[in-house]
Amino acid sequence: MTKKLLAAVLSIFILPTQAQTYLQVNGASLHDQSGYNGFNPGLGIEQSVTENWAMAAGWYYNSEYRNSAYAYGRYSFYRQGAWDAGIALGAVTGYRRASVVPMAFPEICYAWLCAMAVPRIEATGSSVIGFHLRVPIGK
């Protein structure tokens, strides 16, 4: 499993030059419960792997006022003009619940602006809608 994960991550760097690269500028979140941080600055990188698949990794200051690192794969199931909708599956660190938490979320982007929805995991937690910019930086 570790070798497969390493191979997948390294493949980002040896893809054909047609692959699109984005800078993710993480920024804000809205929660359905009070007491959570809504200002979530951070940076990440997203690299397309195929027309519908991309991989991303980065860092942000999370809703529990802690640093988080994340990595995920994303499948785009709808693209039309500036719209891009997909589903992501990966892992994130920095939460009190566990040192590494699996994550799955839908994401919709219009041009550079993306929004993701993460449902409540624990009874004492919060559902969240997070926002980030996805800025193209090269092919």
Secondary structure, DSSP 8 states (H G I E B T S, - for coil): -HHHHHHHHHHGGGS-TT--EEEEEEEEEEESSSS---EEEEEEEEEESSSSEEEEEEEEE-TTSSEEEEEEEEEEEEEETTEEEEEEEEEEEEETTEEEEEEEEEEEEETTEEEEEE---STTS--EEEEEEEEEEE-
